[in-house]
């Protein structure tokens, strides 16, 4: 059984991944904020900005799954230096830890902000798409530092032979009660959660912007399976899209939410075209499919049904 280190396992993404992988690998999961426990998993406190805390882990791992980092969705206020310290310096610390310890593989979770210039044009975004960042807004420094981290990772691949797999993700949907996130440094309820809450409690839902805008909506159980495929693949190298290749329009999303969360009652859809639209994009998944043999197993309806069944309708009544 392979031994795997998951850096940054206490959030929604990390918890979903270790919950899926712990039956197949010996998993050590790390956290830097609030302590958590996971049955069958060795949980350790690690701060990737402090090389000594990484060194204390030892180095008996076949692979590192690298999720840890500073991101806008979890940052109260705006502190760009945290992005520099965690996403750049922290990445260098992790890579040095791998080099010195003899760990041969890193699977890195990357934002899709590096290809934001390809949103809205209707053309599927390729895994090896040329970068194009948005240099304004609360995500700008974050995206810059994540790209710098990827360049450091590529350097360690070319200089030291480290096998590096970068999985580019949009929002990955999870079946947990982490309903809030930060936008421009202020805490808000996630948009899809707010829509479900309105459907359940008010029997109405607002549809903002262009209802035809469509985006990839991968589910954590599919993404976790892809992470496992990456851990097991001995030759894969470079950047791979980790989406679905089947974009969901806002109208389809709302209709399916109504079907799943209020199947026997009428729900009013209130269109608000003057409000901001969701992004419009899809991933070209051909490279990911070819290299890993990966095909998503969860469509929109089955994903929402699983979220409903795991959390229960009551979670969305307040």
ZIVEN-V453992 format. One record per pair of residues at least 6 apart in sequence whose ideal C-beta (glycine too) atoms are under 7 Angstrom apart, sorted by the first residue. I is the first residue (numbers start at 0). J is the second residue. D is the distance in Angstrom with one decimal. If there is no record, write none. Layout:
# ZIVEN-V453992
i=I j=J d=D
i=I j=J d=D
This chain:
# ZIVEN-V453992
i=0 j=24 d=6.1
i=0 j=25 d=5.5
i=1 j=24 d=4.9
i=1 j=61 d=4.5
i=1 j=62 d=6.9
i=1 j=230 d=6.7
i=2 j=24 d=6.8
i=2 j=25 d=4.4
i=2 j=59 d=5.9
i=2 j=60 d=5.0
i=2 j=61 d=5.7
i=3 j=20 d=6.6
i=3 j=24 d=4.4
i=3 j=25 d=7.0
i=3 j=26 d=5.4
i=3 j=60 d=6.3
i=3 j=61 d=6.6
i=3 j=62 d=5.2
i=3 j=64 d=6.2
i=3 j=230 d=6.1
i=4 j=27 d=5.0
i=4 j=56 d=6.8
i=4 j=60 d=4.4
i=4 j=63 d=4.8
i=5 j=13 d=6.1
i=5 j=16 d=6.3
i=5 j=17 d=5.5
i=5 j=26 d=6.1
i=5 j=28 d=4.7
i=5 j=29 d=6.8
i=5 j=64 d=4.6
i=5 j=66 d=6.8
i=6 j=29 d=5.2
i=6 j=45 d=6.7
i=6 j=47 d=6.4
i=6 j=63 d=6.3
i=6 j=64 d=7.0
i=6 j=65 d=5.2
i=6 j=66 d=6.2
i=6 j=67 d=4.3
i=6 j=93 d=6.6
i=7 j=13 d=5.4
i=7 j=29 d=6.7
i=7 j=66 d=3.8
i=7 j=67 d=2.9
i=7 j=68 d=6.6
i=8 j=14 d=6.6
i=8 j=17 d=5.2
i=8 j=28 d=3.5
i=8 j=29 d=5.9
i=8 j=30 d=6.3
i=8 j=66 d=6.9
i=9 j=30 d=3.8
i=9 j=32 d=6.3
i=9 j=33 d=6.4
i=9 j=35 d=5.1
i=11 j=173 d=4.2
i=11 j=175 d=5.3
i=11 j=177 d=4.8
i=12 j=66 d=5.7
i=12 j=108 d=6.9
i=12 j=171 d=6.0
i=13 j=28 d=6.9
i=13 j=66 d=5.0
i=14 j=175 d=6.8
i=15 j=173 d=5.3
i=15 j=219 d=3.7
i=15 j=223 d=5.7
i=16 j=64 d=6.6
i=16 j=223 d=4.9
i=16 j=226 d=5.6
i=17 j=26 d=5.4
i=17 j=28 d=4.9
i=17 j=37 d=5.8
i=17 j=40 d=5.7
i=19 j=220 d=6.6
i=19 j=223 d=3.5
i=19 j=224 d=6.9
i=20 j=26 d=5.8
i=20 j=223 d=6.6
i=20 j=226 d=6.9
i=20 j=227 d=5.8
i=21 j=37 d=7.0
i=21 j=39 d=5.0
i=21 j=40 d=5.3
i=23 j=227 d=6.3
i=26 j=40 d=4.9
i=27 j=41 d=4.5
i=27 j=43 d=6.1
i=27 j=56 d=7.0
i=28 j=37 d=6.2
i=28 j=40 d=5.1
i=28 j=42 d=5.2
i=29 j=43 d=5.2
i=29 j=44 d=7.0
i=29 j=45 d=3.9
i=30 j=42 d=6.8
i=30 j=44 d=6.0
i=31 j=44 d=6.9
i=31 j=45 d=6.4
i=31 j=46 d=5.0
i=31 j=67 d=7.0
i=35 j=42 d=6.6
i=36 j=42 d=6.1
i=43 j=56 d=6.3
i=45 j=52 d=4.9
i=45 j=53 d=6.3
i=45 j=56 d=6.7
i=46 j=52 d=5.0
i=47 j=53 d=6.6
i=47 j=67 d=5.2
i=47 j=85 d=6.7
i=47 j=89 d=3.8
i=47 j=92 d=5.6
i=47 j=93 d=5.6
i=48 j=84 d=5.3
i=48 j=85 d=5.9
i=48 j=88 d=6.1
i=48 j=89 d=5.0
i=48 j=92 d=6.9
i=50 j=92 d=4.8
i=50 j=95 d=7.0
i=50 j=96 d=6.9
i=53 j=92 d=6.1
i=53 j=93 d=6.7
i=53 j=96 d=4.2
i=54 j=96 d=6.7
i=58 j=100 d=2.6
i=58 j=101 d=6.0
i=58 j=102 d=5.9
i=60 j=102 d=5.4
i=61 j=104 d=6.6
i=62 j=104 d=4.1
i=62 j=106 d=6.3
i=62 j=230 d=4.9
i=63 j=93 d=6.9
i=63 j=97 d=6.1
i=63 j=102 d=5.9
i=63 j=105 d=5.0
i=64 j=106 d=4.9
i=64 j=226 d=6.1
i=65 j=93 d=6.1
i=65 j=105 d=5.6
i=65 j=106 d=6.6
i=65 j=107 d=4.6
i=65 j=108 d=6.7
i=66 j=108 d=4.9
i=67 j=89 d=6.8
i=68 j=85 d=5.6
i=68 j=86 d=4.9
i=68 j=89 d=7.0
i=69 j=81 d=4.5
i=69 j=82 d=5.1
i=69 j=85 d=4.1
i=69 j=86 d=5.8
i=70 j=141 d=6.1
i=71 j=137 d=5.1
i=71 j=138 d=5.5
i=71 j=141 d=5.5
i=71 j=181 d=6.3
i=72 j=180 d=4.2
i=72 j=181 d=5.8
i=73 j=181 d=6.4
i=74 j=81 d=6.9
i=74 j=181 d=5.6
i=74 j=184 d=6.6
i=75 j=181 d=6.0
i=75 j=184 d=6.1
i=75 j=186 d=6.9
i=76 j=184 d=4.4
i=77 j=137 d=6.3
i=77 j=184 d=4.8
i=79 j=140 d=4.3
i=82 j=140 d=5.0
i=82 j=141 d=5.3
i=82 j=144 d=4.3
i=83 j=144 d=6.1
i=86 j=144 d=3.8
i=86 j=145 d=5.8
i=86 j=148 d=5.3
i=87 j=144 d=5.2
i=87 j=147 d=5.1
i=87 j=148 d=6.1
i=90 j=148 d=4.1
i=90 j=151 d=5.4
i=90 j=152 d=7.0
i=91 j=151 d=5.7
i=94 j=151 d=6.1
i=94 j=152 d=6.7
i=94 j=155 d=4.6
i=97 j=105 d=6.1
i=97 j=161 d=6.2
i=98 j=155 d=6.7
i=98 j=159 d=5.3
i=103 j=161 d=6.6
i=103 j=162 d=5.8
i=104 j=162 d=4.5
i=105 j=152 d=6.6
i=105 j=161 d=6.2
i=105 j=163 d=5.1
i=106 j=164 d=4.8
i=106 j=166 d=6.6
i=106 j=226 d=6.2
i=106 j=229 d=4.8
i=106 j=230 d=6.3
i=107 j=152 d=5.8
i=107 j=163 d=6.7
i=107 j=165 d=4.9
i=108 j=166 d=5.6
i=108 j=168 d=6.2
i=109 j=145 d=6.1
i=109 j=149 d=6.2
i=109 j=165 d=4.9
i=109 j=166 d=6.5
i=109 j=167 d=4.8
i=109 j=168 d=7.0
i=110 j=142 d=6.5
i=110 j=145 d=5.2
i=110 j=168 d=7.0
i=111 j=167 d=5.5
i=111 j=168 d=6.5
i=111 j=169 d=5.0
i=112 j=132 d=6.8
i=112 j=138 d=5.6
i=112 j=141 d=6.9
i=112 j=142 d=3.7
i=112 j=145 d=6.7
i=113 j=130 d=4.8
i=113 j=132 d=6.3
i=113 j=142 d=6.3
i=113 j=145 d=6.9
i=113 j=146 d=5.3
i=114 j=124 d=5.1
i=114 j=128 d=4.9
i=114 j=130 d=6.8
i=114 j=131 d=6.4
i=115 j=131 d=6.7
i=115 j=132 d=6.6
i=115 j=133 d=4.7
i=116 j=131 d=2.9
i=117 j=124 d=4.7
i=117 j=128 d=6.2
i=117 j=131 d=6.8
i=117 j=280 d=6.7
i=118 j=278 d=5.1
i=118 j=279 d=6.1
i=118 j=280 d=4.6
i=119 j=279 d=4.7
i=123 j=281 d=5.0
i=123 j=282 d=6.3
i=123 j=283 d=3.9
i=124 j=240 d=7.0
i=124 j=280 d=6.2
i=124 j=282 d=5.4
i=124 j=283 d=6.1
i=125 j=283 d=4.6
i=126 j=238 d=5.5
i=126 j=239 d=5.2
i=126 j=240 d=4.7
i=126 j=283 d=6.9
i=126 j=286 d=4.1
i=126 j=287 d=6.5
i=127 j=238 d=6.4
i=130 j=146 d=6.4
i=132 j=142 d=5.1
i=132 j=143 d=6.6
i=132 j=146 d=6.8
i=133 j=139 d=6.4
i=133 j=142 d=7.0
i=137 j=183 d=5.0
i=137 j=184 d=6.7
i=149 j=165 d=5.9
i=152 j=163 d=4.8
i=152 j=165 d=6.7
i=153 j=163 d=6.9
i=155 j=161 d=4.6
i=155 j=163 d=6.9
i=156 j=163 d=4.6
i=156 j=236 d=6.9
i=162 j=236 d=6.3
i=163 j=236 d=6.7
i=164 j=229 d=4.7
i=164 j=235 d=5.4
i=164 j=236 d=6.9
i=164 j=239 d=6.7
i=165 j=237 d=6.8
i=165 j=238 d=4.3
i=165 j=239 d=6.9
i=166 j=225 d=6.7
i=166 j=229 d=6.7
i=166 j=239 d=5.8
i=166 j=241 d=4.2
i=167 j=238 d=5.9
i=167 j=239 d=6.9
i=167 j=240 d=5.3
i=167 j=241 d=6.0
i=168 j=217 d=7.0
i=168 j=222 d=6.9
i=168 j=241 d=4.8
i=169 j=214 d=6.5
i=169 j=215 d=5.1
i=169 j=217 d=6.9
i=169 j=242 d=5.8
i=171 j=217 d=5.3
i=171 j=219 d=5.5
i=171 j=222 d=5.1
i=172 j=216 d=6.0
i=172 j=218 d=5.5
i=172 j=219 d=6.6
i=172 j=302 d=6.2
i=173 j=219 d=4.4
i=174 j=219 d=7.0
i=174 j=305 d=5.9
i=174 j=306 d=4.6
i=174 j=309 d=4.0
i=174 j=310 d=6.2
i=176 j=310 d=6.4
i=176 j=314 d=6.1
i=178 j=188 d=5.8
i=178 j=189 d=5.8
i=178 j=192 d=4.6
i=179 j=186 d=5.4
i=179 j=187 d=6.7
i=179 j=188 d=5.8
i=179 j=189 d=6.9
i=180 j=187 d=6.6
i=180 j=189 d=5.6
i=194 j=204 d=5.2
i=194 j=253 d=6.7
i=194 j=256 d=6.1
i=195 j=256 d=5.7
i=195 j=260 d=5.5
i=195 j=315 d=4.9
i=196 j=315 d=4.9
i=197 j=203 d=6.1
i=197 j=204 d=4.8
i=198 j=204 d=5.1
i=198 j=256 d=5.7
i=198 j=257 d=5.8
i=198 j=260 d=5.2
i=198 j=261 d=5.2
i=198 j=266 d=5.4
i=199 j=260 d=5.5
i=199 j=261 d=6.5
i=199 j=312 d=6.2
i=199 j=315 d=4.6
i=199 j=316 d=5.8
i=200 j=316 d=5.8
i=202 j=261 d=6.8
i=202 j=264 d=5.9
i=202 j=265 d=6.8
i=202 j=266 d=5.2
i=202 j=267 d=6.7
i=203 j=266 d=6.3
i=203 j=267 d=4.2
i=203 j=269 d=6.0
i=204 j=253 d=5.8
i=204 j=266 d=6.2
i=204 j=268 d=6.0
i=204 j=269 d=6.9
i=205 j=269 d=4.9
i=205 j=271 d=5.3
i=206 j=249 d=6.2
i=206 j=250 d=7.0
i=206 j=253 d=5.6
i=206 j=268 d=5.5
i=206 j=269 d=6.8
i=206 j=270 d=5.0
i=206 j=271 d=6.5
i=207 j=271 d=4.9
i=207 j=274 d=3.9
i=207 j=275 d=6.2
i=207 j=276 d=6.7
i=208 j=272 d=6.5
i=208 j=274 d=5.5
i=208 j=275 d=5.5
i=208 j=276 d=2.8
i=208 j=277 d=6.5
i=209 j=276 d=4.5
i=210 j=248 d=6.7
i=210 j=249 d=4.8
i=210 j=250 d=4.1
i=210 j=270 d=6.8
i=211 j=248 d=5.5
i=211 j=250 d=6.7
i=212 j=248 d=6.6
i=212 j=249 d=5.6
i=212 j=276 d=5.0
i=212 j=277 d=5.2
i=212 j=278 d=7.0
i=212 j=279 d=4.1
i=213 j=246 d=3.7
i=213 j=247 d=5.8
i=213 j=248 d=4.2
i=213 j=279 d=6.1
i=213 j=281 d=6.9
i=214 j=246 d=5.5
i=214 j=247 d=6.6
i=214 j=277 d=6.1
i=214 j=278 d=5.3
i=214 j=279 d=6.6
i=214 j=280 d=5.7
i=215 j=242 d=3.6
i=215 j=243 d=4.9
i=215 j=246 d=5.6
i=215 j=280 d=6.9
i=215 j=281 d=5.5
i=215 j=282 d=5.3
i=216 j=243 d=6.7
i=216 j=247 d=5.1
i=216 j=299 d=6.4
i=217 j=241 d=6.5
i=217 j=242 d=5.3
i=217 j=243 d=5.3
i=217 j=295 d=6.8
i=218 j=297 d=4.1
i=218 j=302 d=4.3
i=220 j=297 d=5.9
i=221 j=295 d=4.7
i=221 j=296 d=5.9
i=221 j=297 d=5.2
i=222 j=241 d=5.9
i=225 j=241 d=5.7
i=225 j=291 d=6.6
i=225 j=293 d=5.3
i=228 j=291 d=4.3
i=228 j=293 d=5.9
i=229 j=235 d=6.4
i=229 j=291 d=6.8
i=232 j=291 d=6.2
i=235 j=290 d=5.1
i=235 j=291 d=6.8
i=239 j=286 d=6.0
i=239 j=287 d=4.6
i=239 j=290 d=6.8
i=240 j=282 d=4.0
i=240 j=283 d=6.5
i=240 j=284 d=5.6
i=240 j=287 d=5.5
i=241 j=287 d=6.8
i=242 j=282 d=3.5
i=242 j=284 d=6.3
i=243 j=295 d=4.8
i=244 j=281 d=6.5
i=244 j=282 d=5.8
i=244 j=283 d=6.8
i=244 j=284 d=3.8
i=246 j=281 d=4.0
i=247 j=299 d=5.2
i=249 j=277 d=5.7
i=251 j=299 d=6.9
i=252 j=299 d=6.8
i=253 j=268 d=6.2
i=255 j=299 d=5.2
i=255 j=300 d=5.4
i=255 j=303 d=6.0
i=256 j=303 d=6.3
i=257 j=266 d=4.6
i=259 j=300 d=6.5
i=259 j=303 d=4.4
i=259 j=304 d=5.5
i=259 j=307 d=5.8
i=260 j=307 d=6.2
i=260 j=312 d=6.9
i=260 j=315 d=6.9
i=287 j=293 d=5.3
i=288 j=294 d=6.4
